[in-house]
Amino acid sequence: MKNLKLWKESPGRKPLILEGARQVGKTWIVREFGRKYFSDVAYINFDRERAMSEHLARTLSPEALIHAIEVLHGNRVDPDNTLIIFDEVQEEPRALSSLKYFCEDAPDYHIIATGSFMGIALHEGTSFPVGKVEVEKMYPLSFLEFLEAYGKPQLKEAIEYRDMELVASFRMMLIELLRIYYAIGGMPEVVSKFVENGDYLEARQTQELILDLYRNDFSKHAPITLVSRLNQVWDSIPAQLSKENRKFMYGQINKGARAKDFELAIKWLEDCGLIHLVHRVSKPQIPLKAYEELNAFKVYLNDIGLLGALGQVPPKAILEKNRILTEFKGAMTEQYVLQQMVSEMHIMPYYYSAENSRGEIDFLIQSDEGPAPIEVKAEENLQAKSLRAFYDKYGYKGIRISMSDYREQEWLTNIPLYAFMRWMPDLSK
């Protein structure tokens, strides 16, 4: 909401595209934004308004489109006081193309386009208005946002203000809340229902409904030849993450599977915001991008709660530190850390593993001083053999993210899982 308000007040404002996977709350936030900061909202849903699609087929002129919007909306569109929302634009790609002409010929209008972009990346003939729009990304609720939604804003503030003494005093409460977040995740509908009634069974049922909706979207928006492979990749992700070697293995999908058979399906899922790809680097040197290996990567879901539902992990097993999670809890913890990096820190990390070595750096991010290696521990494990070996070889201080308290050592900084997104060292130094 703060970012949307800044966009509204910007003198060089361009049409805004709000990206994000389905069900992360895009429609709600833009309509709420319109209600709070505009006197009028002209809402066009392209999944329902076929007349508008027919009009777009004839013209992309902003003047003509404004007249059509006024007919549908029933009011005049005031450039200063009306927010125009184009929702579900994946259903009408020409609505996306029209933003270029609003930017060039009618920049005074406040216009936001939203949608999951299912199928747009593969839609032939669709022109993305590069340079003519601003893009904002939206994700499932982070752990800090979950704390606020769950009625713990004071804990959220203590983490944000780095009040380490207060946070340490409520350590056990934060660990319990973190486990709840592992089970519930950050999908707004799931969180909303859980906050209302505390029912884990209903939360899981809602997660499964969202997974079903995603599968329906595969069939609705992807080329028919791709649907089966999308489902195969999607279903393989929990097993992929639970393996000791978490590089994505095509053979895990089915015996004899090859990269060329599934590359397009993986790209499609990534473009739609349903998965995150973390690539390996061949050398831990700056710039990391120069050493990125495009054919070696790990795949994570967009939400930790959906990962538990897709992997059919009982919420009770997550909440009670059940032994059956011995292998999978490491995968869930990595999923959690990656999800917070993307949504809270706006970082897409890499990972590193040396040839002929079992030692692996879970995540590697770039700072001005060099690569910053990160090791993720699901519990209070204070061993960090891979970090120590990395430090001895390259001299870069490591970061261990675990359930243990904050502590500084010569060769590493330990940061608690529930606070790392605000307590990371300043990597710009």
C-alpha positions in Angstrom: 0.0 0.0 0.0 2.9 2.4 0.8 4.4 1.7 -2.6 1.1 2.3 -4.4 0.7 5.6 -2.6 4.3 6.6 -3.7 3.3 5.7 -7.2 0.2 7.9 -7.1 2.3 10.9 -5.8 5.1 10.5 -8.3 5.3 13.3 -10.9 6.8 10.9 -13.5 4.2 8.3 -12.9 3.6 5.6 -15.6 0.9 3.0 -15.8 1.6 0.3 -13.1 1.6 -3.4 -13.6 1.1 -5.4 -10.4 2.6 -8.9 -10.8 2.1 -11.9 -8.7 0.8 -15.4 -8.6 -2.9 -16.0 -8.4 -4.4 -15.7 -4.9 -1.7 -13.5 -3.4 -4.1 -10.6 -2.9 -3.5 -8.3 -6.0 -7.2 -7.5 -6.7 -7.9 -6.8 -3.0 -5.0 -4.4 -2.5 -5.6 -2.3 -5.6 -9.4 -2.0 -4.9 -8.6 -1.1 -1.3 -6.0 1.4 -2.6 -8.7 3.0 -4.8 -11.1 3.1 -1.9 -8.7 4.9 0.4 -7.0 7.3 -2.0 -9.4 8.1 -4.9 -12.9 9.4 -5.0 -13.8 6.9 -7.7 -12.6 3.5 -9.0 -13.3 2.2 -12.6 -12.8 -1.6 -12.3 -12.6 -3.7 -15.4 -12.3 -7.4 -15.1 -11.3 -9.0 -18.4 -12.4 -12.4 -17.3 -16.0 -11.1 -17.4 -16.1 -7.9 -19.6 -16.1 -9.4 -23.1 -17.4 -6.1 -24.6 -14.2 -4.4 -23.5 -12.1 -7.1 -25.1 -14.1 -6.6 -28.4 -13.4 -2.9 -28.2 -9.7 -3.5 -27.7 -9.7 -5.7 -30.8 -10.6 -2.6 -32.8 -8.5 0.1 -31.1 -5.7 0.8 -28.6 -6.4 4.6 -28.5 -6.6 5.8 -24.9 -9.3 8.3 -25.9 -11.5 5.6 -27.3 -10.8 3.2 -24.4 -11.7 5.9 -21.9 -15.1 6.3 -23.6 -15.6 2.6 -23.4 -14.6 2.5 -19.7 -17.1 5.3 -19.0 -19.9 3.3 -20.6 -19.1 0.2 -18.6 -18.4 2.2 -15.4 -21.4 4.4 -15.6 -19.4 7.5 -14.6 -17.1 10.0 -16.1 -13.4 9.1 -15.7 -11.6 12.0 -14.0 -7.8 11.8 -14.6 -7.0 13.2 -11.2 -9.6 11.4 -9.1 -10.4 8.1 -10.8 -8.3 5.0 -10.4 -8.6 2.7 -13.5 -8.0 -1.0 -12.7 -7.5 -3.5 -15.5 -7.8 -6.9 -13.7 -7.1 -10.4 -15.1 -5.2 -8.9 -18.0 -3.9 -12.3 -18.9 -7.4 -12.9 -20.4 -6.9 -9.9 -22.8 -3.2 -9.3 -23.6 -4.2 -6.3 -25.8 -5.1 -4.5 -22.5 -1.5 -4.9 -21.5 -0.4 -3.5 -24.9 -2.7 -0.5 -24.4 -0.6 0.7 -21.4 2.1 1.9 -23.8 -0.3 4.3 -25.4 -1.6 5.5 -22.1 2.0 6.3 -21.1 2.7 8.2 -24.4 -0.6 9.9 -25.1 -2.6 10.1 -21.8 -0.1 10.1 -18.9 -2.4 11.9 -16.6 -4.6 8.9 -16.0 -4.0 6.6 -13.0 -4.1 3.1 -14.3 -3.1 -0.2 -12.7 -3.1 -3.6 -14.5 -3.1 -6.8 -12.5 -3.2 -10.5 -13.2 -1.4 -13.7 -12.7 -0.1 -13.5 -16.3 -0.9 -17.1 -16.9 0.0 -17.8 -20.5 1.1 -14.3 -21.4 4.8 -15.2 -21.6 3.8 -17.7 -24.3 1.2 -15.6 -26.1 2.4 -15.0 -29.6 2.0 -11.4 -30.9 1.7 -9.8 -27.4 3.8 -6.8 -27.0 5.0 -6.1 -23.5 5.3 -2.3 -23.0 8.9 -2.2 -22.0 9.9 1.2 -20.6 6.4 2.5 -20.7 5.2 1.0 -17.4 6.3 0.6 -13.8 6.2 -2.9 -12.3 5.5 -3.9 -8.7 5.7 -7.5 -7.5 3.4 -9.0 -4.9 4.1 -12.1 -2.9 2.4 -14.2 -0.2 2.7 -12.7 3.3 6.2 -12.8 4.8 6.7 -14.0 8.4 6.7 -10.4 9.6 3.4 -9.7 7.8 2.1 -12.9 9.3 3.0 -11.7 12.8 1.0 -8.5 12.2 -2.0 -10.4 10.8 -1.9 -12.8 13.7 -2.2 -10.0 16.2 1.5 -9.7 17.2 2.5 -6.3 15.8 4.7 -5.6 18.8 6.9 -8.6 18.1 7.1 -7.5 14.5 8.2 -4.1 15.5 10.8 -5.5 18.0 12.4 -7.4 15.1 12.3 -4.5 12.7 13.9 -2.1 15.3 16.5 -4.8 16.2 15.5 -4.8 19.8 17.6 -7.9 20.5 17.0 -8.1 24.2 13.3 -8.0 23.9 13.3 -10.5 21.0 15.5 -12.9 23.1 13.0 -12.7 26.0 10.2 -13.9 23.7 12.4 -16.4 21.8 10.2 -19.4 22.6 7.0 -17.6 21.5 8.7 -16.6 18.2 9.8 -20.1 17.6 6.2 -21.3 18.1 4.8 -18.6 15.8 7.4 -19.5 13.2 6.3 -23.2 13.3 2.7 -22.0 12.8 3.8 -19.9 9.8 5.5 -23.0 8.4 2.2 -24.8 8.5 -0.1 -22.0 7.5 2.2 -20.1 5.0 1.4 -16.7 3.6 -1.5 -17.1 1.2 -4.0 -14.3 2.4 -7.1 -16.4 2.3 -5.5 -19.2 4.4 -4.1 -16.7 6.9 -7.4 -14.8 7.2 -9.3 -18.0 8.0 -6.7 -19.3 10.4 -6.6 -16.0 12.3 -10.4 -16.1 12.5 -10.8 -19.6 13.9 -7.3 -21.2 14.5 -8.4 -24.3 12.6 -5.5 -26.1 10.9 -7.7 -28.5 9.1 -9.6 -25.7 7.4 -6.3 -24.0 6.6 -5.1 -27.2 4.9 -8.3 -27.5 3.0 -8.0 -24.0 1.7 -4.4 -24.6 0.7 -5.5 -27.7 -1.3 -8.2 -25.6 -3.0 -5.6 -23.1 -4.1 -3.4 -26.0 -5.4 -6.5 -27.2 -7.3 -7.0 -23.7 -8.7 -3.4 -23.6 -9.9 -3.9 -27.0 -11.7 -7.0 -25.7 -13.3 -5.0 -22.7 -14.5 -2.5 -25.0 -16.1 -5.3 -26.5 -18.2 -6.9 -23.2 -19.0 -3.9 -21.1 -19.9 -1.1 -23.3 -21.0 -0.8 -24.9 -24.4 -2.4 -28.3 -24.3 0.9 -30.0 -25.1 2.5 -28.5 -22.0 -0.2 -29.3 -19.4 1.0 -32.8 -18.5 4.6 -31.7 -18.1 3.5 -28.8 -15.9 1.7 -31.2 -13.6 4.7 -33.5 -13.5 7.2 -30.8 -12.6 4.8 -29.3 -10.0 4.2 -32.7 -8.3 7.9 -33.5 -8.2 9.0 -30.4 -6.2 8.5 -31.7 -2.7 10.6 -34.8 -3.6 13.2 -32.7 -5.3 13.7 -30.6 -2.2 13.8 -33.5 0.2 16.9 -35.1 -1.5 20.4 -34.6 -0.1 21.5 -33.2 -3.4 18.8 -30.6 -4.0 19.8 -29.7 -7.5 16.7 -30.2 -9.7 17.0 -33.7 -11.2 14.9 -34.4 -14.3 15.1 -38.1 -13.7 13.2 -37.5 -10.5 10.2 -36.5 -12.6 10.2 -39.8 -14.5 12.9 -42.3 -15.6 14.7 -41.1 -18.7 13.4 -37.6 -18.5 15.6 -35.0 -20.2 16.0 -31.3 -19.7 14.7 -30.4 -23.2 11.4 -32.1 -22.3 10.7 -30.0 -19.3 12.6 -26.7 -19.7 9.5 -24.9 -21.1 7.3 -26.1 -18.3 9.7 -24.9 -15.7 10.0 -21.5 -17.4 6.2 -21.2 -17.6 5.8 -21.9 -13.9 8.5 -19.4 -13.0 7.0 -16.7 -15.3 3.7 -17.1 -13.5 5.2 -16.6 -10.1 4.5 -20.1 -8.9 8.1 -21.2 -8.4 11.5 -19.6 -7.7 14.7 -20.9 -9.3 17.9 -20.6 -7.4 20.9 -21.2 -9.7 24.3 -22.6 -8.9 27.4 -20.6 -9.5 30.6 -22.4 -10.7 32.9 -20.0 -8.7 32.2 -17.9 -5.7 33.5 -14.8 -7.3 32.1 -11.3 -8.1 30.0 -10.8 -10.1 28.1 -14.0 -9.2 25.9 -13.5 -12.3 29.0 -14.2 -14.5 29.4 -17.7 -13.0 25.7 -18.6 -13.0 25.0 -22.1 -14.3 21.7 -22.1 -16.1 21.4 -25.9 -16.2 21.9 -26.4 -12.5 19.3 -25.0 -10.1 17.0 -25.7 -7.2 13.2 -25.2 -7.4 11.2 -23.7 -4.6 7.5 -23.0 -4.4 6.0 -19.5 -4.0 4.7 -20.3 -0.5 5.9 -22.6 2.4 2.3 -23.4 3.4 1.5 -24.6 -0.2 4.8 -26.7 -0.1 3.5 -28.5 3.0 0.1 -29.1 1.4 1.7 -30.3 -1.9 4.0 -32.6 0.0 1.1 -33.8 2.1 2.9 -33.0 5.3 0.5 -33.1 8.2 0.4 -29.7 10.0 0.7 -31.6 13.3 4.1 -33.0 12.2 5.3 -29.4 11.6 4.0 -28.0 14.8 5.3 -30.8 17.1 8.8 -31.3 15.6 7.8 -34.8 14.5 10.6 -37.1 13.7 9.0 -38.0 10.4 10.2 -34.6 9.2 13.9 -35.4 9.6 14.6 -35.1 5.9 11.9 -32.6 4.9 12.3 -30.0 7.6 15.6 -28.9 6.1 13.8 -28.4 2.8 11.0 -26.4 4.5 13.5 -24.2 6.3 15.3 -23.4 3.1 11.9 -22.7 1.5 11.1 -20.3 4.3 14.5 -18.5 4.1 14.3 -18.1 0.3 10.7 -16.9 0.5 11.7 -14.1 3.0 14.7 -13.1 0.9 12.5 -12.7 -2.2 9.6 -10.9 -0.5 11.2 -8.9 2.3 14.8 -8.3 1.1 14.2 -8.4 -2.7 17.1 -10.7 -3.2 17.3 -13.7 -5.4 20.3 -15.7 -4.2 22.5 -18.3 -5.8 24.0 -21.5 -4.3 27.4 -23.0 -4.5 28.8 -26.5 -4.4 32.4 -27.5 -5.2 33.1 -30.2 -7.7 33.7 -33.6 -6.1 32.7 -32.3 -2.7 29.7 -32.9 -0.4 30.1 -29.5 1.1 27.4 -27.0 -0.2 26.6 -23.4 0.5 22.8 -23.2 0.8 22.6 -19.6 -0.5 25.2 -17.2 -1.8 24.4 -13.5 -2.2 26.5 -10.6 -3.5 28.0 -7.7 -1.5 30.5 -5.0 -2.4 33.1 -6.9 -0.4 32.5 -10.3 -2.2 30.2 -13.3 -1.9 28.3 -13.7 1.3 27.8 -17.4 2.1 24.7 -18.4 4.0 24.0 -21.7 5.7 20.5 -22.6 6.9 19.9 -24.8 9.9 16.4 -26.1 10.8 17.1 -26.2 14.5 19.8 -25.1 17.0 22.6 -27.0 15.2 25.8 -24.9 15.7 27.9 -26.9 13.4 28.8 -25.0 10.2 31.4 -27.2 8.5 30.7 -25.9 5.0 30.9 -22.3 6.1 34.1 -22.9 7.9 35.6 -24.6 4.9 34.4 -21.7 2.7 36.0 -19.2 5.1 39.3 -21.0 5.3 39.5 -21.3 1.5 38.1 -17.9 0.4 38.2 -15.7 3.5 34.6 -14.5 3.3 32.7 -14.4 6.6 29.6 -16.5 6.6 26.1 -16.2 7.9 24.3 -19.1 9.7 20.6 -18.8 10.0 19.2 -21.1 12.7 17.0 -21.3 15.8 19.9 -20.2 17.9 20.2 -16.6 19.2 22.1 -13.8 17.5 25.9 -14.1 18.0 29.0 -12.8 16.3 32.1 -14.8 15.7 35.3 -14.0 13.8 34.3 -16.1 10.8 30.5 -16.1 11.0 27.4 -14.3 12.2 24.5 -16.5 13.6 21.1 -14.9 13.1 17.8 -16.5 14.4 15.4 -17.7 11.7 12.6 -15.5 12.9 14.6 -12.3 12.6 17.2 -12.8 9.8 15.3 -10.7 7.2 15.9 -7.6 9.4 19.2 -8.5 11.2 21.4 -9.4 8.2 24.7 -7.6 8.1 24.8 -4.5 5.8 26.0 -6.2 2.6 26.5 -3.0 0.8 29.7 -2.1 2.8 
